[in-house]
Amino acid sequence: MNAFAAADAALFRDPNLSTLVQWQAGGEGPTTPIRAILTDPDRVEGFDGTQILTDSMIATIRTAELLVPQGGDYVQIGEDWYVVDGEPQRDAHHLTWRVTLVPEDRA
């Protein structure tokens, strides 16, 4: 294990930084518990010549826990469900995935 992998593992073990979430591939079947570091930066999107500030949720997930996330996968955080929006991106060292989550109404 190199220094980057060791640092990543320590960050994801820390319950103050990471959250236990449930991952559901394709929105069907069983869920898999994994740890994610969640951030919620504001995102500016353009629409018809105007800019709109929207909420977004970014989940960073270790590749050791989730080998191939895809757009359309579902994530449960507490009682709330989110869907992966777009294609996940790996970091330069291939240690983590960064995925954008949008709220999903599963009621």
Summary of the structure (lengths in Angstrom):
residues: 107
radius of gyration: 14.6
end to end distance: 42.9
largest distance: 48.7
contacts: 269
relative contact order: 0.20
helix: 13%
strand: 52%
